[in-house]
Amino acid sequence: MRKPKQNLAYEYKRWELVFTEFFLEQVALIQQYIAQFSEKRGRQLTSDLMNFIVERIPLNPYAFIEYDVMKTPDASYRRAVFKSNYAIIYQIDSARLIFLDVYHTSRNKGNLE
């Protein structure tokens, strides 16, 4: 029987930051794509992206717009935009911020489910 994979989680002030496996795979794919042109820029972009997630979003996660593809009564799904080109999809769940997806805004992303 296979052991279920766990998500990566960090504590940041009052929020626990949870990074799903899918989210981390998407970050790795973005880095690989940019690294085709410049390894240094690929590493720098993903570093800046993760710093934005850890340092900016937890300060006020409700400041970012509701993710209109997955509307809920409590507006728990949010979309933050990084450097005008990357959308970060996360869910606010009591004391946790669960990061679900990241993608280039030129892509047409549908439902996460």
N, CA, C and O atoms as a GROMACS GRO file, in nm:
protein
  452
    1MET      N    1   0.084  -0.118   0.000
    1MET     CA    2   0.000   0.000   0.000
    1MET      C    3   0.089   0.124   0.000
    1MET      O    4   0.183   0.134   0.079
    2ARG      N    5   0.059   0.219  -0.088
    2ARG     CA    6   0.140   0.339  -0.099
    2ARG      C    7   0.108   0.438   0.011
    2ARG      O    8  -0.007   0.457   0.051
    3LYS      N    9   0.212   0.500   0.059
    3LYS     CA   10   0.197   0.602   0.162
    3LYS      C   11   0.150   0.731   0.096
    3LYS      O   12   0.208   0.772  -0.005
    4PRO      N   13   0.047   0.798   0.149
    4PRO     CA   14   0.001   0.923   0.087
    4PRO      C   15   0.109   1.031   0.096
    4PRO      O   16   0.180   1.041   0.196
    5LYS      N   17   0.119   1.111  -0.009
    5LYS     CA   18   0.217   1.218  -0.012
    5LYS      C   19   0.167   1.334   0.073
    5LYS      O   20   0.049   1.367   0.072
    6GLN      N   21   0.259   1.393   0.145
    6GLN     CA   22   0.223   1.506   0.230
    6GLN      C   23   0.258   1.636   0.160
    6GLN      O   24   0.349   1.641   0.077
    7ASN      N   25   0.185   1.739   0.194
    7ASN     CA   26   0.212   1.872   0.143
    7ASN      C   27   0.320   1.937   0.226
    7ASN      O   28   0.338   1.905   0.344
    8LEU      N   29   0.392   2.028   0.165
    8LEU     CA   30   0.493   2.105   0.235
    8LEU      C   31   0.423   2.218   0.307
    8LEU      O   32   0.339   2.286   0.247
    9ALA      N   33   0.455   2.241   0.435
    9ALA     CA   34   0.387   2.345   0.513
    9ALA      C   35   0.488   2.425   0.594
    9ALA      O   36   0.587   2.371   0.643
   10TYR      N   37   0.463   2.554   0.607
   10TYR     CA   38   0.544   2.645   0.687
   10TYR      C   39   0.451   2.728   0.775
   10TYR      O   40   0.338   2.757   0.737
   11GLU      N   41   0.500   2.766   0.892
   11GLU     CA   42   0.427   2.857   0.979
   11GLU      C   43   0.474   2.999   0.949
   11GLU      O   44   0.594   3.024   0.948
   12TYR      N   45   0.383   3.090   0.926
   12TYR     CA   46   0.418   3.230   0.906
   12TYR      C   47   0.322   3.313   0.988
   12TYR      O   48   0.205   3.330   0.951
   13LYS      N   49   0.372   3.365   1.098
   13LYS     CA   50   0.292   3.443   1.191
   13LYS      C   51   0.166   3.365   1.224
   13LYS      O   52   0.176   3.257   1.282
   14ARG      N   53   0.050   3.415   1.190
   14ARG     CA   54  -0.072   3.344   1.229
   14ARG      C   55  -0.121   3.247   1.123
   14ARG      O   56  -0.216   3.173   1.147
   15TRP      N   57  -0.057   3.247   1.007
   15TRP     CA   58  -0.100   3.159   0.898
   15TRP      C   59  -0.005   3.042   0.882
   15TRP      O   60   0.117   3.058   0.889
   16GLU      N   61  -0.060   2.926   0.862
   16GLU     CA   62   0.020   2.811   0.820
   16GLU      C   63   0.015   2.811   0.668
   16GLU      O   64  -0.094   2.811   0.609
   17LEU      N   65   0.130   2.811   0.603
   17LEU     CA   66   0.136   2.810   0.457
   17LEU      C   67   0.154   2.666   0.411
   17LEU      O   68   0.251   2.600   0.448
   18VAL      N   69   0.061   2.618   0.330
   18VAL     CA   70   0.064   2.481   0.280
   18VAL      C   71   0.080   2.486   0.129
   18VAL      O   72   0.003   2.552   0.059
   19PHE      N   73   0.182   2.416   0.079
   19PHE     CA   74   0.208   2.410  -0.064
   19PHE      C   75   0.175   2.269  -0.112
   19PHE      O   76   0.239   2.172  -0.073
   20THR      N   77   0.073   2.259  -0.198
   20THR     CA   78   0.036   2.128  -0.249
   20THR      C   79   0.145   2.077  -0.343
   20THR      O   80   0.224   2.153  -0.397
   21GLU      N   81   0.145   1.948  -0.361
   21GLU     CA   82   0.241   1.886  -0.453
   21GLU      C   83   0.224   1.944  -0.594
   21GLU      O   84   0.323   1.971  -0.662
   22PHE      N   85   0.099   1.962  -0.637
   22PHE     CA   86   0.073   2.017  -0.770
   22PHE      C   87   0.132   2.157  -0.783
   22PHE      O   88   0.194   2.190  -0.884
   23PHE      N   89   0.113   2.240  -0.681
   23PHE     CA   90   0.168   2.376  -0.682
   23PHE      C   91   0.320   2.372  -0.699
   23PHE      O   92   0.375   2.444  -0.783
   24LEU      N   93   0.387   2.288  -0.620
   24LEU     CA   94   0.532   2.279  -0.627
   24LEU      C   95   0.579   2.227  -0.763
   24LEU      O   96   0.683   2.269  -0.813
   25GLU      N   97   0.502   2.136  -0.822
   25GLU     CA   98   0.536   2.088  -0.957
   25GLU      C   99   0.527   2.202  -1.058
   25GLU      O  100   0.612   2.212  -1.146
   26GLN      N  101   0.425   2.287  -1.045
   26GLN     CA  102   0.409   2.399  -1.137
   26GLN      C  103   0.523   2.499  -1.123
   26GLN      O  104   0.572   2.553  -1.223
   27VAL      N  105   0.566   2.525  -1.000
   27VAL     CA  106   0.681   2.614  -0.977
   27VAL      C  107   0.805   2.556  -1.045
   27VAL      O  108   0.881   2.629  -1.109
   28ALA      N  109   0.826   2.426  -1.030
   28ALA     CA  110   0.941   2.361  -1.092
   28ALA      C  111   0.934   2.370  -1.245
   28ALA      O  112   1.036   2.393  -1.310
   29LEU      N  113   0.815   2.354  -1.302
   29LEU     CA  114   0.800   2.364  -1.448
   29LEU      C  115   0.829   2.505  -1.497
   29LEU      O  116   0.890   2.523  -1.602
   30ILE      N  117   0.785   2.605  -1.422
   30ILE     CA  118   0.814   2.744  -1.458
   30ILE      C  119   0.965   2.767  -1.457
   30ILE      O  120   1.020   2.828  -1.548
   31GLN      N  121   1.031   2.719  -1.352
   31GLN     CA  122   1.175   2.736  -1.343
   31GLN      C  123   1.246   2.665  -1.458
   31GLN      O  124   1.339   2.720  -1.516
   32GLN      N  125   1.203   2.544  -1.491
   32GLN     CA  126   1.264   2.471  -1.602
   32GLN      C  127   1.247   2.545  -1.734
   32GLN      O  128   1.340   2.552  -1.814
   33TYR      N  129   1.128   2.600  -1.755
   33TYR     CA  130   1.104   2.672  -1.880
   33TYR      C  131   1.195   2.794  -1.893
   33TYR      O  132   1.259   2.814  -1.996
   34ILE      N  133   1.202   2.875  -1.788
   34ILE     CA  134   1.286   2.996  -1.791
   34ILE      C  135   1.434   2.957  -1.799
   34ILE      O  136   1.513   3.026  -1.863
   35ALA      N  137   1.472   2.848  -1.734
   35ALA     CA  138   1.612   2.803  -1.734
   35ALA      C  139   1.660   2.763  -1.872
   35ALA      O  140   1.781   2.759  -1.896
   36GLN      N  141   1.569   2.732  -1.964
   36GLN     CA  142   1.610   2.704  -2.102
   36GLN      C  143   1.684   2.822  -2.161
   36GLN      O  144   1.773   2.805  -2.245
   37PHE      N  145   1.647   2.940  -2.118
   37PHE     CA  146   1.705   3.064  -2.170
   37PHE      C  147   1.815   3.117  -2.079
   37PHE      O  148   1.915   3.172  -2.126
   38SER      N  149   1.796   3.100  -1.947
   38SER     CA  150   1.895   3.145  -1.850
   38SER      C  151   1.869   3.076  -1.717
   38SER      O  152   1.766   3.099  -1.653
   39GLU      N  153   1.962   2.990  -1.676
   39GLU     CA  154   1.945   2.920  -1.548
   39GLU      C  155   1.934   3.018  -1.433
   39GLU      O  156   1.853   3.001  -1.342
   40LYS      N  157   2.017   3.120  -1.436
   40LYS     CA  158   2.016   3.220  -1.329
   40LYS      C  159   1.880   3.289  -1.320
   40LYS      O  160   1.827   3.306  -1.211
   41ARG      N  161   1.825   3.328  -1.434
   41ARG     CA  162   1.693   3.394  -1.432
   41ARG      C  163   1.583   3.299  -1.386
   41ARG      O  164   1.488   3.342  -1.320
   42GLY      N  165   1.594   3.172  -1.420
   42GLY     CA  166   1.496   3.073  -1.375
   42GLY      C  167   1.497   3.060  -1.224
   42GLY      O  168   1.392   3.058  -1.160
   43ARG      N  169   1.617   3.050  -1.166
   43ARG     CA  170   1.629   3.041  -1.020
   43ARG      C  171   1.581   3.170  -0.954
   43ARG      O  172   1.512   3.166  -0.852
   44GLN      N  173   1.617   3.284  -1.011
   44GLN     CA  174   1.579   3.413  -0.953
   44GLN      C  175   1.428   3.432  -0.955
   44GLN      O  176   1.370   3.480  -0.858
   45LEU      N  177   1.364   3.395  -1.066
   45LEU     CA  178   1.220   3.410  -1.076
   45LEU      C  179   1.148   3.326  -0.970
   45LEU      O  180   1.058   3.376  -0.902
   46THR      N  181   1.187   3.200  -0.956
   46THR     CA  182   1.119   3.115  -0.858
   46THR      C  183   1.150   3.160  -0.716
   46THR      O  184   1.065   3.148  -0.628
   47SER      N  185   1.269   3.209  -0.692
   47SER     CA  186   1.302   3.263  -0.561
   47SER      C  187   1.216   3.385  -0.529
   47SER      O  188   1.160   3.397  -0.420
   48ASP      N  189   1.205   3.476  -0.625
   48ASP     CA  190   1.122   3.595  -0.607
   48ASP      C  191   0.975   3.558  -0.589
   48ASP      O  192   0.904   3.617  -0.507
   49LEU      N  193   0.930   3.460  -0.664
   49LEU     CA  194   0.792   3.412  -0.653
   49LEU      C  195   0.764   3.359  -0.512
   49LEU      O  196   0.663   3.396  -0.451
   50MET      N  197   0.850   3.274  -0.462
   50MET     CA  198   0.830   3.218  -0.329
   50MET      C  199   0.842   3.325  -0.220
   50MET      O  200   0.770   3.320  -0.121
   51ASN      N  201   0.931   3.421  -0.238
   51ASN     CA  202   0.941   3.531  -0.142
   51ASN      C  203   0.812   3.613  -0.141
   51ASN      O  204   0.765   3.652  -0.034
   52PHE      N  205   0.756   3.638  -0.257
   52PHE     CA  206   0.628   3.710  -0.266
   52PHE      C  207   0.520   3.634  -0.190
   52PHE      O  208   0.442   3.693  -0.115
   53ILE      N  209   0.515   3.504  -0.210
   53ILE     CA  210   0.414   3.420  -0.144
   53ILE      C  211   0.430   3.422   0.007
   53ILE      O  212   0.332   3.436   0.080
   54VAL      N  213   0.552   3.409   0.055
   54VAL     CA  214   0.577   3.399   0.199
   54VAL      C  215   0.570   3.536   0.268
   54VAL      O  216   0.524   3.545   0.382
   55GLU      N  217   0.614   3.640   0.199
   55GLU     CA  218   0.623   3.771   0.264
   55GLU      C  219   0.503   3.862   0.240
   55GLU      O  220   0.472   3.945   0.325
   56ARG      N  221   0.435   3.849   0.127
   56ARG     CA  222   0.327   3.945   0.096
   56ARG      C  223   0.187   3.890   0.119
   56ARG      O  224   0.104   3.956   0.181
   57ILE      N  225   0.160   3.770   0.071
   57ILE     CA  226   0.023   3.718   0.079
   57ILE      C  227  -0.024   3.701   0.223
   57ILE      O  228  -0.138   3.739   0.252
   58PRO      N  229   0.057   3.646   0.314
   58PRO     CA  230   0.008   3.628   0.451
   58PRO      C  231  -0.021   3.758   0.526
   58PRO      O  232  -0.095   3.756   0.625
   59LEU      N  233   0.034   3.869   0.482
   59LEU     CA  234   0.007   3.996   0.549
   59LEU      C  235  -0.142   4.031   0.544
   59LEU      O  236  -0.197   4.080   0.642
   60ASN      N  237  -0.206   4.004   0.432
   60ASN     CA  238  -0.349   4.028   0.416
   60ASN      C  239  -0.401   3.944   0.300
   60ASN      O  240  -0.416   3.995   0.189
   61PRO      N  241  -0.427   3.817   0.323
   61PRO     CA  242  -0.466   3.728   0.213
   61PRO      C  243  -0.599   3.767   0.147
   61PRO      O  244  -0.624   3.732   0.032
   62TYR      N  245  -0.683   3.840   0.219
   62TYR     CA  246  -0.811   3.883   0.160
   62TYR      C  247  -0.796   4.006   0.069
   62TYR      O  248  -0.892   4.047   0.004
   63ALA      N  249  -0.677   4.063   0.065
   63ALA     CA  250  -0.653   4.180  -0.020
   63ALA      C  251  -0.653   4.144  -0.169
   63ALA      O  252  -0.674   4.230  -0.254
   64PHE      N  253  -0.628   4.018  -0.200
   64PHE     CA  254  -0.622   3.975  -0.340
   64PHE      C  255  -0.761   3.932  -0.385
   64PHE      O  256  -0.843   3.889  -0.305
   65ILE      N  257  -0.784   3.943  -0.514
   65ILE     CA  258  -0.919   3.920  -0.567
   65ILE      C  259  -0.963   3.775  -0.552
   65ILE      O  260  -0.882   3.683  -0.547
   66GLU      N  261  -1.094   3.759  -0.546
   66GLU     CA  262  -1.151   3.624  -0.541
   66GLU      C  263  -1.127   3.558  -0.675
   66GLU      O  264  -1.136   3.621  -0.780
   67TYR      N  265  -1.095   3.430  -0.672
   67TYR     CA  266  -1.072   3.352  -0.794
   67TYR      C  267  -1.209   3.322  -0.854
   67TYR      O  268  -1.284   3.239  -0.802
   68ASP      N  269  -1.242   3.390  -0.963
   68ASP     CA  270  -1.378   3.384  -1.018
   68ASP      C  271  -1.415   3.249  -1.079
   68ASP      O  272  -1.532   3.223  -1.103
   69VAL      N  273  -1.318   3.164  -1.103
   69VAL     CA  274  -1.347   3.031  -1.158
   69VAL      C  275  -1.406   2.940  -1.049
   69VAL      O  276  -1.483   2.848  -1.079
   70MET      N  277  -1.370   2.967  -0.924
   70MET     CA  278  -1.415   2.882  -0.814
   70MET      C  279  -1.475   2.970  -0.703
   70MET      O  280  -1.419   2.980  -0.594
   71LYS      N  281  -1.587   3.031  -0.731
   71LYS     CA  282  -1.652   3.117  -0.632
   71LYS      C  283  -1.717   3.031  -0.524
   71LYS      O  284  -1.776   2.927  -0.550
   72THR      N  285  -1.704   3.079  -0.401
   72THR     CA  286  -1.766   3.014  -0.287
   72THR      C  287  -1.835   3.121  -0.203
   72THR      O  288  -1.801   3.239  -0.214
   73PRO      N  289  -1.931   3.083  -0.121
   73PRO     CA  290  -2.000   3.184  -0.038
   73PRO      C  291  -1.906   3.263   0.053
   73PRO      O  292  -1.929   3.380   0.080
   74ASP      N  293  -1.799   3.199   0.100
   74ASP     CA  294  -1.706   3.268   0.189
   74ASP      C  295  -1.586   3.329   0.116
   74ASP      O  296  -1.493   3.380   0.179
   75ALA      N  297  -1.587   3.323  -0.017
   75ALA     CA  298  -1.480   3.380  -0.101
   75ALA      C  299  -1.342   3.329  -0.057
   75ALA      O  300  -1.248   3.406  -0.044
   76SER      N  301  -1.332   3.199  -0.036
   76SER     CA  302  -1.208   3.142   0.017
   76SER      C  303  -1.100   3.118  -0.088
   76SER      O  304  -0.983   3.102  -0.052
   77TYR      N  305  -1.136   3.113  -0.215
   77TYR     CA  306  -1.036   3.095  -0.321
   77TYR      C  307  -0.992   3.231  -0.372
   77TYR      O  308  -1.076   3.314  -0.408
   78ARG      N  309  -0.862   3.254  -0.374
   78ARG     CA  310  -0.807   3.384  -0.412
   78ARG      C  311  -0.704   3.370  -0.522
   78ARG      O  312  -0.645   3.264  -0.543
   79ARG      N  313  -0.684   3.482  -0.592
   79ARG     CA  314  -0.588   3.487  -0.703
   79ARG      C  315  -0.499   3.609  -0.684
   79ARG      O  316  -0.546   3.723  -0.690
   80ALA      N  317  -0.372   3.585  -0.659
   80ALA     CA  318  -0.274   3.693  -0.649
   80ALA      C  319  -0.192   3.692  -0.778
   80ALA      O  320  -0.164   3.586  -0.833
   81VAL      N  321  -0.154   3.810  -0.825
   81VAL     CA  322  -0.074   3.819  -0.947
   81VAL      C  323   0.066   3.867  -0.910
   81VAL      O  324   0.084   3.967  -0.840
   82PHE      N  325   0.164   3.794  -0.960
   82PHE     CA  326   0.304   3.824  -0.935
   82PHE      C  327   0.369   3.871  -1.065
   82PHE      O  328   0.360   3.803  -1.167
   83LYS      N  329   0.435   3.986  -1.060
   83LYS     CA  330   0.506   4.044  -1.176
   83LYS      C  331   0.417   4.053  -1.300
   83LYS      O  332   0.467   4.038  -1.412
   84SER      N  333   0.290   4.077  -1.283
   84SER     CA  334   0.193   4.094  -1.392
   84SER      C  335   0.175   3.972  -1.481
   84SER      O  336   0.090   3.974  -1.570
   85ASN      N  337   0.252   3.867  -1.460
   85ASN     CA  338   0.248   3.753  -1.551
   85ASN      C  339   0.213   3.619  -1.488
   85ASN      O  340   0.179   3.525  -1.560
   86TYR      N  341   0.219   3.608  -1.357
   86TYR     CA  342   0.197   3.479  -1.292
   86TYR      C  343   0.082   3.488  -1.192
   86TYR      O  344   0.084   3.571  -1.101
   87ALA      N  345  -0.016   3.402  -1.211
   87ALA     CA  346  -0.130   3.396  -1.119
   87ALA      C  347  -0.104   3.288  -1.016
   87ALA      O  348  -0.064   3.176  -1.049
   88ILE      N  349  -0.127   3.322  -0.891
   88ILE     CA  350  -0.110   3.230  -0.779
   88ILE      C  351  -0.248   3.205  -0.721
   88ILE      O  352  -0.314   3.297  -0.674
   89ILE      N  353  -0.292   3.080  -0.724
   89ILE     CA  354  -0.423   3.044  -0.673
   89ILE      C  355  -0.406   2.980  -0.536
   89ILE      O  356  -0.328   2.886  -0.519
   90TYR      N  357  -0.480   3.032  -0.439
   90TYR     CA  358  -0.472   2.976  -0.304
   90TYR      C  359  -0.609   2.979  -0.239
   90TYR      O  360  -0.700   3.050  -0.281
   91GLN      N  361  -0.620   2.899  -0.134
   91GLN     CA  362  -0.744   2.890  -0.058
   91GLN      C  363  -0.717   2.933   0.085
   91GLN      O  364  -0.617   2.893   0.145
   92ILE      N  365  -0.807   3.015   0.139
   92ILE     CA  366  -0.799   3.055   0.278
   92ILE      C  367  -0.888   2.959   0.356
   92ILE      O  368  -1.009   2.952   0.334
   93ASP      N  369  -0.826   2.886   0.448
   93ASP     CA  370  -0.897   2.784   0.524
   93ASP      C  371  -0.863   2.802   0.672
   93ASP      O  372  -0.761   2.753   0.719
   94SER      N  373  -0.948   2.871   0.745
   94SER     CA  374  -0.930   2.909   0.886
   94SER      C  375  -0.790   2.968   0.907
   94SER      O  376  -0.769   3.083   0.871
   95ALA      N  377  -0.696   2.895   0.962
   95ALA     CA  378  -0.562   2.950   0.989
   95ALA      C  379  -0.459   2.904   0.886
   95ALA      O  380  -0.338   2.919   0.908
   96ARG      N  381  -0.505   2.849   0.773
   96ARG     CA  382  -0.412   2.800   0.672
   96ARG      C  383  -0.434   2.871   0.539
   96ARG      O  384  -0.546   2.905   0.502
   97LEU      N  385  -0.324   2.892   0.469
   97LEU     CA  386  -0.328   2.936   0.329
   97LEU      C  387  -0.276   2.820   0.248
   97LEU      O  388  -0.159   2.781   0.260
   98ILE      N  389  -0.361   2.764   0.164
   98ILE     CA  390  -0.326   2.645   0.087
   98ILE      C  391  -0.301   2.689  -0.057
   98ILE      O  392  -0.392   2.733  -0.126
   99PHE      N  393  -0.178   2.675  -0.102
   99PHE     CA  394  -0.141   2.718  -0.236
   99PHE      C  395  -0.164   2.603  -0.332
   99PHE      O  396  -0.105   2.495  -0.319
  100LEU      N  397  -0.252   2.628  -0.431
  100LEU     CA  398  -0.304   2.523  -0.517
  100LEU      C  399  -0.241   2.520  -0.656
  100LEU      O  400  -0.217   2.413  -0.711
  101ASP      N  401  -0.214   2.638  -0.712
  101ASP     CA  402  -0.167   2.643  -0.851
  101ASP      C  403  -0.094   2.775  -0.874
  101ASP      O  404  -0.119   2.874  -0.804
  102VAL      N  405  -0.004   2.775  -0.971
  102VAL     CA  406   0.060   2.895  -1.020
  102VAL      C  407   0.076   2.874  -1.170
  102VAL      O  408   0.116   2.767  -1.215
  103TYR      N  409   0.046   2.979  -1.248
  103TYR     CA  410   0.056   2.966  -1.392
  103TYR      C  411   0.078   3.102  -1.456
  103TYR      O  412   0.047   3.206  -1.398
  104HIS      N  413   0.131   3.100  -1.578
  104HIS     CA  414   0.149   3.222  -1.654
  104HIS      C  415   0.011   3.271  -1.699
  104HIS      O  416  -0.072   3.191  -1.743
  105THR      N  417  -0.013   3.400  -1.688
  105THR     CA  418  -0.146   3.453  -1.716
  105THR      C  419  -0.186   3.443  -1.863
  105THR      O  420  -0.303   3.463  -1.897
  106SER      N  421  -0.092   3.412  -1.951
  106SER     CA  422  -0.129   3.393  -2.092
  106SER      C  423  -0.200   3.260  -2.114
  106SER      O  424  -0.262   3.239  -2.218
  107ARG      N  425  -0.191   3.170  -2.015
  107ARG     CA  426  -0.260   3.041  -2.023
  107ARG      C  427  -0.403   3.058  -1.974
  107ARG      O  428  -0.429   3.133  -1.881
  108ASN      N  429  -0.495   2.988  -2.036
  108ASN     CA  430  -0.634   2.991  -1.995
  108ASN      C  431  -0.658   2.874  -1.901
  108ASN      O  432  -0.677   2.760  -1.945
  109LYS      N  433  -0.656   2.901  -1.771
  109LYS     CA  434  -0.674   2.795  -1.672
  109LYS      C  435  -0.821   2.784  -1.636
  109LYS      O  436  -0.889   2.884  -1.613
  110GLY      N  437  -0.869   2.661  -1.630
  110GLY     CA  438  -1.006   2.638  -1.590
  110GLY      C  439  -1.014   2.600  -1.444
  110GLY      O  440  -0.934   2.644  -1.362
  111ASN      N  441  -1.110   2.521  -1.412
  111ASN     CA  442  -1.136   2.478  -1.276
  111ASN      C  443  -1.019   2.393  -1.224
  111ASN      O  444  -0.960   2.315  -1.299
  112LEU      N  445  -0.986   2.409  -1.096
  112LEU     CA  446  -0.876   2.334  -1.036
  112LEU      C  447  -0.916   2.191  -1.001
  112LEU      O  448  -0.828   2.107  -0.980
  113GLU      N  449  -1.042   2.164  -0.994
  113GLU     CA  450  -1.087   2.032  -0.949
  113GLU      C  451  -1.074   1.929  -1.060
  113GLU      O  452  -1.107   1.812  -1.040
   0.00000   0.00000   0.00000
